Amino acid sequence: MSEAEKRKDKKLYSYKKALSQPYWIQKFNDEFSLKNPVKFSRIVYFVFLFGILWFILEMLVPFLSFGLRGMLIVWVSLQLSAFLSEMELDGKSFLVYLKDYLLFYFNHGSQSEKMYINKGQVYKRPEVDMKIRVKREDS
């Protein structure tokens, strides 16, 4: 037997499932830790939403007191961050899906008059005479 016939194929392991697990944070430093761990993505979404909502509500409703506006923003940010961190679209997180969609739209969607996509293949749209005659049958 030759050397190639003696060798057996290696069994490969897919690391996709292991590497796609979320990061959990429970201990920030020696003095501050949480009772239950929280997803890192939820913390990032919360901080991002808190900052955006703070500036938006500062401009739109300046008559609300500082404390009321702060409580409203914290509650809305917590609810939205929990929703966004758990949401998966096509097996992707919200930000990855949004990035992919925007790239697809700016690369292909803005050229929908010139081309179309069918089953992942890009085709040029044929030139069509825009004058369509309709034949009516009068009874």
N, C-alpha and C positions, 0 to 999 in steps of 0.2 A: 504494500500500500504506500501511496505517496504521502508526503507531508501534508498536503492540502486536504486529503481525504481523512486523515487522522484527527485533524482539528475539528472541534465542535463549536457551534455558534455560542457566543456568550449571551446570557440572559440579561437584558437591559432593564433598568429600573427607571421609571418616569418620575422625575422630581417635581413635576408641575403642581401636583396636589400639595406636596409638602411646602413648596416655596410660595404658594398662593395663600397661605394661612395668614390671617390678620395679626398685626402686632398688638399686644395687650400691655397696658401700663397700669401698675398698681402702686409702685413706690417711686416717688419723685426724687426724694433725697432722704437723709437719715432722720429728719424731723417730721416729714410730711408723707403720709401714705394713705391710700384709700382702702375702705373695707373690701370692696369688690373691684376687680380689674375692669378697665374701660378700654375700648378699642382706640388705638392711636388716631385712626381716621376720624372718629367722632370728635376727638379733641381738636383736630385740625379744622374740621368743618365748623365746629362751634366758634373757634376764634375768628375764622374768616367771616362767618355770618354775623357774629357780634359786631365786628368792625364795620361791615357794610351797613347793617341796620342802624347802627349808632349814627353814622353820618346822614343816612337817608331820613331818619326820624328827627334828627336835629334840624334839618331844613324844612321838613313838611309839617311837623307839629311842635314848634318851639314853645307853645303854651303849656305843654305837659311838664310837670315837675320832674326834677332830676331822678328822684327815687322811683316814681311811677314809670317813667320812660325806661329806666334801667331794669326794673322788674319785668316789664313787657318784652324788652329786647332779650333778656336772659331766657325767659320762658319760650319765646318763639325760636331762639337759636338752639336751645336744647331739643325741642321737638323736631325741628328741621334737621339738625345734625344726626339725631337718632334715625330718622327716616332715610337720609342720604347715605349713612354708613351701612345700613342694612340692604339698600336697594342694589339689585344686580340686573343689568340689561344685557342680554346676549352673553351672559357669563362674565361681564366686565363690571368694574365699579363705575359709579356715575361719572366721575371726572375722566376716566379713560374712554368711556363711551361718548361723552360730549366732545372730547378731543378728536376721536376718530370720526364722528359725524361731521364736525366742522371741517376737518381736512377733506373728507369726501365731498362735502358740499362745495367748498371753494375750488377743488380740483375738477369735479365732474358736474355737480348740480347746476352751476351757473352756465354751463354749456349745453343745457338740455335741448335747445333748439338744433344744435349741430350733431349731437350724438345721443345714444341711449345704451343702457346696460341691461343685458339679459343673462342670467345665470353666471355672473361674474365676468362676462366677456364684454368689451367695449366695442360698439359698432357705430359707424357713421350713419347718421340719419339720411335717407335718400331725399333728393330734391323732389318736392311734390308741387305740382301746379295748384295754386291756391284757388283757382276758379273751379268750383264744383257745380256741375249742372244737376239740378234735381228734375226728374221727369215725374210729372203728376198725371195720374190717371183720373180723368173726369168721368163720373158716372152719370 
